[in-house]
Amino acid sequence: MRWLVVLLLSLLGLVPPGALAAEDGVRTYRVEHNASPAGHNVRSFYLDLIEQVLADTKAAFGPARLNKVPEDVPQARLLAQLAHNELDLLWTTTSRLREGIVTPIRVPLDMGLTGQRALVIRADRKAEFDKITKLEQLAHLRACQGAYWPDTPVLRAAGLRVMEFDWIDMAYPGLHDGRCDYLPRAINEIDGEVATMGDKGVIVYDKLLLVYPLPMYLFVAPGQPELARRMETGLTSMAKDGRLRRFMEKHPSTASIFPLSRFQGARVFNLTNPDLPAATPLDDKDLWLEVTPDTTRPKS
């Protein structure tokens, strides 16, 4: 009968998410799983990384599994679901507002590469971008951005023009029809995304990088303090002993960017993130990757 008691308590909101799964000794944690083809490769990285952390921390915290919840809603809605304990885990970039409503695990899942962005451009405009050597020149063009992305204020604060789209999938048609001119994408996601979403008309332009501090964190629902401790323990250990970098070097979605010498000689525009939380551990060198000597971790 214990299962019936647990079920009734759960319906009344008196037990934490995952408690129902404890009957077989395995906690179940809900994570968003979007079916959009644009982010398929990068989603596989984050899901596999979370699975690895759960496996690494099994001895200390017990067995656990993920329940991948199908969702197709904007980031703002996902954060609301997390804040209301309708999800348990969510990976997304940080901001002051986000850290104020849900629990951040301050270990950048991609070692800071989300804030180091190459450009997706139309192939027939490569010569035009080859001539850009100053931020003021780029400011005459319009960036493609997703609605609610935390880096949109970063670009606007730097004087760059932005066209927002509800979904990243819509940005590629925007490039083709001229509504926007370039799509900044993290260097750890751009190759896989263009291979999935692009065509012969667009290319990865990695000779110009936009660099700003924008950590990709794992956020945990307020009702899951033990899960937050578990994720912080596992991710910190991976970062400190080098396993996080090795995970990135070997994972199919990120292996292609290594060695990072590919980006040597790129023109670099360092931008300030005015919404970067004060608690961001920028000085902990174990947590960040440097792409080129010119793209050391920028201070906000």
N, C-alpha and C positions, 0 to 999 in steps of 0.2 A: 504493500500500500504506500510505501514511501514515495514512489514515483507520482502518485496521485496528489499527495501533499505538496510535493515540490512543484507540480504543475499548477495547482491552485495558488500557491504563493507567488509563482512567476507571473501568473495572470494579474495578480494584485500588485505587482511591482515590488515585491518584498525580497526577492532573491536576485543576485547579479546575473547578467547574461552569461551563458555558458554552463549554468548550474544544472540544467536539464541533462546535459551530456555527461555529467559527472557520474551517472549511474554505471557506466562501463569504465569508469576511471579515466576518461579522456575528456579534457575540456575542449569545447568548440568555440572558436572565435570568428565572428563575422567580418568579412572584408569585402569591399566593393569590387565588382568585376564588370567593367564596361566592355561591351562587344565592339566598340568602334575600331575599325581596322587601322586607323592612324597610329594608335598607341600600342598595338599588339606586342611588338618586340620589347618595348620598355616595360610594359606591364608584366611580361614574363620574368624580367629581371627582378622587379620588386617582390612579386609573389614568391619566386624561388628563394630570394634572400630572407623573407620572413619565415618560410618553411625551414631554412637552414638555421635561423636563430632559435626557432622552437625546438629543433632537434638538438642543438648544442646545449640548450638549457633544460633538457628533459630530466637530467639527474637531480637538478636543484629544485625544479618547479613542477615536475610531473609531465606526463604525456599530454599532447595537445594537437589539434588539427584545425584547419581553416575551413570555413564554410563560405564559398565564393558566391556572394549575393549579386545576381544580375541587376545592374542599374544603368540608366541612360539619362542622367540628370546633370545639370551644371554643378561646378565645384561648390558653389554657395549652398546648394541643397544638400550635397553630401556632408558638408561640415555641420549643417543643422541636424542631420540624421545622427552624426557622431556625437554631437553635443547632447542629444536626447537619448543616447544609448540605444539607438536603432541599428548602429554599426559599432563594432568594437575597435577596428583598426582602419586607418586611412593614411596613405602616403600622399603628401602634397608639399608645396613650398610654403615657407613660413612667412608670417607677418605679425605685427603687434596685435591686431585683432584676433587672429587665429590662435595665438598663444594665450590669449585672454579667455577663450571659451572652451578649449580642449587641451589635453595634456601633451606637450611636445616631448619627444625623445631627442635630445640635442646632439645627435650623431648624424651628420649628413650621410644619407644612404648611398649617395654617389660620390662622396668625398668632394663635394662642391662643384661638380661638373655641370650641374643644371644652370649655374650662373656663368658658364663659359660657353658662349653661343656663336656658332657659325650661321651662315645664311642659306636659305633656300631661295633661289632666284630663277627667273626664266633664262634658259640657255642663250637666247639671242641678245641678252643684256649684259653678258659677262664683260665685254670691253668697257661698258659704262661703269661697272663696279670696280674694274681694275684701276680706274682713274681716281677713285675716292681715297684720299689720304687724310682728310680731316673730318671730324664729327659734323662740322657745319655743312659739309657737302652731303652727308647722309641725311641731314635734317630736311633737305629739300624733297626727300622721298618719303613714302608712307610705309610703315611697318604693318604686317599682318599680325594680329594678336587675338587670342581668345578672350571672350568676356570673362571677367572676374579673375583673370590671371594676376597674381601679385606683382609680376614684373612689368605690367603695363604702366603703373605709376613710376617705375624706375626709368622707363624710356621717356615718358612725358617730362619727368623732372630734368632729364638731360637735354630737353628741347627737341626731341624726336616726335614726328607725327605718327599717329597710330590709327589704324582701322580695326575695329573689334568685330569678331564673329562669334556667334553663339557656340559653334563647334569647330574644332581644329580641322575637321574634314572639309569645311567650307572655305578655309583659307586658300587651298590649292586652286579652286576655281577663281578665287579673288586675284591670285597672281596672274592667271591666264587672261582675265578680262580687264586688268589694269586698275581694279579698285584699290590694290595695294602693290607695293614694289618688291618687298623682300619679307621673308618669314624667318625670324631668328629662332633657332632650335638648339637645344643643348647638344654638345658634341657627342654625348653618350647615347643620344636618341636619333640624331638627324639621319644617319645612314640607313637605319632600318625603316624609319618612317618614309623617307623618299623612295626606298625600294618598294614599299607597300602602296603608297599613295601617289607617287610621282609618275611621270612618263618622260618621254624623250624631250619634252619641252621644258623641263626644269632640271636643275643641277644643284649639287651641294657646293656652295662657294665657301671654301675654308681658308681663303687668303685674307679674310677680315673677320675679326672676332669682337663681339661685344662681351665685356667681362664685368661682372658685378657680384657682390656677395648675396646669394639667394639659396640658402640651404634647403635641400629636399629632406624633410623629416618624416618620421613615422609619428602620427598622432594617435592617441589612445582615448577612448571614451572616458568621461569622468567617473563612471561607475566601475572602472576596471583598474584599481590601483596596483593589484598584484601583477596584472599583465604589463602595466607600465614598468614596474620594477624588473620584470623578466626581460622585456625588450631592451631596456637600458643596460642591464647586465650583459646580455648577449652581444649587442651591437658595440658597446664600449670595448669588450674583450676582442672582438673581431678587428676593430680599428687599431687597437694598441699593438696587437701582435702581427699585423700585416695581412691577416686572412681576408679582410674586406677588400683590400686592393687585389689580392690574388683571385678572389671571387670575381671581381670585375674583369680581370685579365682573361679569365677562362670562360666566362658566361657567353653563350652564343650571341646575345644581344649587344654586348659591349666589347667583345674581344677585338673587333676590327679597328678600334681606335688606338690600340696599342701596337707598337710603341708610340708614345705621344710626340715623338719627333716629327710626325706628320705635320704638326702645326707650327714648327719652327719657321720663323721668318714671316709669319702672318702679321698684318697690321692690326694693332690692338687698341680698342677704345675702352678705357676703364671708366665705368660709370659708378655713381654713388647710389646706394639704396636708402632712401630717406625713411623707409618703413621697417628697417632692420631692427629686430628686438635687441635691447641692450645686453641680454644674456647670451647672445650668440658667441660661441667659443672660438673666435677667430684666431686666437693666439695658440691654440692647441694644434701644433703642426702634424700630429698623428692623424688628424681628422680630414686633412685637405690635400688635394693633389694640385701640383703646379704644372700647367700645360707647357708653357715656354718661359724662359727667363723674363719675358716682358709681361707675363700674366700672373705674377705673384698675387697672393690673396689681397684684394683691395680693401682698404679700410673704409667704413661707411662714414 
